[in-house]
Protein backbone atom coordinates (compact mmCIF):
# COMPACT_ATOMS: atom_id res chain seq x y z
CA UNK A 1 0.00 0.00 0.00
CA UNK A 2 1.23 3.42 -0.91
CA UNK A 3 1.67 5.39 2.35
CA UNK A 4 0.25 8.48 0.62
CA UNK A 5 -3.03 6.60 0.02
CA UNK A 6 -3.38 4.90 3.41
CA UNK A 7 -6.34 6.21 5.38
CA UNK A 8 -7.64 8.39 2.52
CA UNK A 9 -10.60 8.09 0.27
CA UNK A 10 -9.49 7.03 -3.17
CA UNK A 11 -8.66 9.80 -5.61
CA UNK A 12 -9.33 7.80 -8.74
CA UNK A 13 -12.08 5.59 -10.11
CA UNK A 14 -11.84 1.85 -9.61
CA UNK A 15 -13.50 -1.36 -10.71
CA UNK A 16 -14.13 -4.29 -8.37
CA UNK A 17 -12.92 -7.42 -10.07
CA UNK A 18 -15.69 -9.99 -10.46
CA UNK A 19 -18.43 -7.56 -9.39
CA UNK A 20 -21.43 -6.69 -11.49
CA UNK A 21 -21.50 -3.10 -10.27
CA UNK A 22 -19.15 -0.16 -10.49
CA UNK A 23 -18.32 1.90 -7.41
CA UNK A 24 -19.31 5.57 -7.50
CA UNK A 25 -17.02 8.14 -9.06
CA UNK A 26 -14.32 9.24 -6.62
CA UNK A 27 -15.44 12.89 -6.74
CA UNK A 28 -18.76 11.86 -5.15
CA UNK A 29 -17.30 9.86 -2.24
CA UNK A 30 -17.81 12.49 0.49
CA UNK A 31 -21.58 12.53 -0.11
CA UNK A 32 -21.96 8.84 -0.95
CA UNK A 33 -20.05 7.53 2.08
CA UNK A 34 -22.49 9.25 4.48
CA UNK A 35 -25.48 7.32 3.10
CA UNK A 36 -24.74 3.89 4.63
CA UNK A 37 -24.30 5.39 8.08
CA UNK A 38 -27.54 7.37 7.83
CA UNK A 39 -29.41 4.23 6.73
CA UNK A 40 -27.81 2.21 9.51
CA UNK A 41 -29.31 4.52 12.13
CA UNK A 42 -32.67 4.85 10.38
CA UNK A 43 -33.12 1.08 10.04
CA UNK A 44 -32.64 0.43 13.76
CA UNK A 45 -36.30 -0.11 14.67
CA UNK A 46 -37.20 -2.20 11.63
CA UNK A 47 -34.31 -4.64 11.12
CA UNK A 48 -32.66 -7.35 13.18
CA UNK A 49 -29.15 -6.26 14.25
CA UNK A 50 -27.60 -8.94 12.03
CA UNK A 51 -29.47 -7.63 8.99
CA UNK A 52 -28.47 -4.04 9.77
CA UNK A 53 -24.81 -4.97 10.15
CA UNK A 54 -24.86 -6.99 6.92
CA UNK A 55 -26.46 -4.14 5.00
CA UNK A 56 -23.87 -1.69 6.34
CA UNK A 57 -21.09 -4.04 5.21
CA UNK A 58 -22.63 -4.54 1.77
CA UNK A 59 -23.27 -0.84 1.18
CA UNK A 60 -19.73 0.14 2.17
CA UNK A 61 -18.22 -2.64 0.05
CA UNK A 62 -20.17 -1.37 -2.96
CA UNK A 63 -18.86 2.15 -2.45
CA UNK A 64 -15.29 0.87 -2.25
CA UNK A 65 -14.00 4.12 -0.74
CA UNK A 66 -10.31 3.15 -0.53
CA UNK A 67 -7.73 1.86 -2.99
CA UNK A 68 -6.82 -0.93 -0.58
CA UNK A 69 -8.33 -2.38 2.58
CA UNK A 70 -12.02 -2.17 1.64
CA UNK A 71 -12.68 -5.77 2.62
CA UNK A 72 -10.96 -5.40 5.98
CA UNK A 73 -12.76 -2.14 6.65
CA UNK A 74 -16.11 -3.69 5.72
CA UNK A 75 -15.54 -6.65 8.02
CA UNK A 76 -14.63 -4.29 10.87
CA UNK A 77 -17.84 -2.32 10.28
CA UNK A 78 -19.83 -5.55 10.32
CA UNK A 79 -18.23 -6.67 13.58
CA UNK A 80 -18.56 -3.22 15.15
CA UNK A 81 -22.25 -3.12 14.26
CA UNK A 82 -22.81 -6.49 15.92
CA UNK A 83 -20.77 -5.63 19.01
CA UNK A 84 -22.73 -2.40 19.37
CA UNK A 85 -25.89 -4.50 19.56
CA UNK A 86 -24.50 -6.72 22.31
CA UNK A 87 -23.04 -9.57 20.27
CA UNK A 88 -19.74 -10.98 21.52
CA UNK A 89 -16.55 -9.54 20.07
CA UNK A 90 -15.17 -11.51 17.14
CA UNK A 91 -12.64 -14.24 17.74
CA UNK A 92 -9.18 -13.42 16.44
CA UNK A 93 -7.43 -16.69 15.72
CA UNK A 94 -3.73 -17.00 15.02
CA UNK A 95 -2.86 -18.48 11.64
CA UNK A 96 -1.31 -21.57 13.22
CA UNK A 97 -4.59 -22.32 15.04
CA UNK A 98 -7.05 -21.77 12.18
CA UNK A 99 -7.23 -25.38 11.02
CA UNK A 100 -8.10 -26.56 14.51
CA UNK A 101 -10.81 -23.91 14.74
CA UNK A 102 -12.32 -24.77 11.39
CA UNK A 103 -12.42 -28.48 12.16
CA UNK A 104 -13.73 -29.04 15.70
CA UNK A 105 -12.31 -32.21 17.15
CA UNK A 106 -9.38 -32.28 14.73
CA UNK A 107 -5.90 -31.01 15.26
CA UNK A 108 -5.68 -29.39 18.69
CA UNK A 109 -9.03 -29.78 20.50
CA UNK A 110 -7.98 -27.39 23.27
CA UNK A 111 -7.72 -24.63 20.66
CA UNK A 112 -11.07 -25.38 18.99
CA UNK A 113 -12.71 -25.65 22.42
CA UNK A 114 -11.41 -22.21 23.40
CA UNK A 115 -12.57 -20.78 20.10
CA UNK A 116 -16.08 -22.21 20.43
CA UNK A 117 -16.57 -21.38 24.11
CA UNK A 118 -14.53 -18.18 24.27
CA UNK A 119 -12.57 -19.59 27.24
CA UNK A 120 -9.23 -17.92 27.90
CA UNK A 121 -6.05 -19.63 26.83
CA UNK A 122 -4.35 -21.61 29.61
CA UNK A 123 -1.27 -20.05 31.17
CA UNK A 124 2.00 -21.27 29.74
CA UNK A 125 4.08 -23.30 32.17
CA UNK A 126 7.28 -21.53 33.07
PyMOL commands that set and color helices and strands:
alter all, ss='L'
color gray80, all
select helices_A, chain A and resi 26-42+49-63+70-84+95-102+109-117
alter helices_A, ss='H'
color red, helices_A
deselect
rebuild
show_as cartoon
